[in-house]
Amino acid sequence: MQIVLLTALGVGGATVIGALIGFLFKEMSHKFSDIVLSFAAGVMLAAAILGLIIPSLEYGGKYAVIITVFGIFTGAICLNLIDKLVPHLHKIVGADIEEHNNSNLSKVLLFVTAIAIHNLPEGIAAGVGFGSGNTSEALMIAGGIALQNIPEGMVIIGPMLAIGVSTRKTFICAMITGLVEVIGTFLGYFAVSVATFILPFALAFAGGTMLYVISDEMIPETHSHGSERGATYALLIGFCVMLVCDFFLG
């Protein structure tokens, strides 16, 4: 339980760390942020496959393939529905926040709410990983999510400061979005601890949410500023780093 608590704090705290970096480097280049985000995407891709989807197949029993495929699509569809109801961070940064300064409060609330809602499934994915009993794979999943949270925390800062939100309030908003991931981690952990029979589906569901985030959010974002080649290699490096870690620690 102690390691789950530390992991939850680490996953949520990564957003805050990213926010602090964002305060220090307000004019960070798109190329640098794309490389970092792509590396995180590679890490998350490996974590989703090795730490969630493959274990789902292993624990699924007779109907493992059906359960896993159903879980993956259910996770992806859930995030797709969330996207339709609440636009994600990258869709807000370049549009509503920076172009409309008349209704700052409502834009800030939308901004923070969007990030928080999308962070919840990521936190759940981190928590579900511990349900398999393989601590090293669970930590790998959490590490991948935490890495993704750092650049996300970095890009929270600029748009909020640009519309006149104070440094203190901006930092508090970043902390709130991180707290949501802490809550999500515990929700995922307790869900599979109380009802172990849902573990195969829960693992696949979490894997599906991560695959959706990678394909729908992270890769398009890293390929939209002219750094496609560097972003591609950064993703491959991130994937291989986690592959090596899984090989030696698994």
Secondary structure as UniProt FT lines:
FT   HELIX           2..24
FT   TURN            26..27
FT   HELIX           30..46
FT   HELIX           47..53
FT   HELIX           54..59
FT   HELIX           61..63
FT   HELIX           64..85
FT   HELIX           89..92
FT   HELIX           93..97
FT   HELIX           98..99
FT   TURN            102..103
FT   HELIX           104..129
FT   HELIX           130..132
FT   HELIX           135..162
FT   TURN            163..164
FT   HELIX           167..194
FT   HELIX           196..198
FT   HELIX           199..212
FT   HELIX           213..218
FT   HELIX           219..222
FT   HELIX           228..249
//
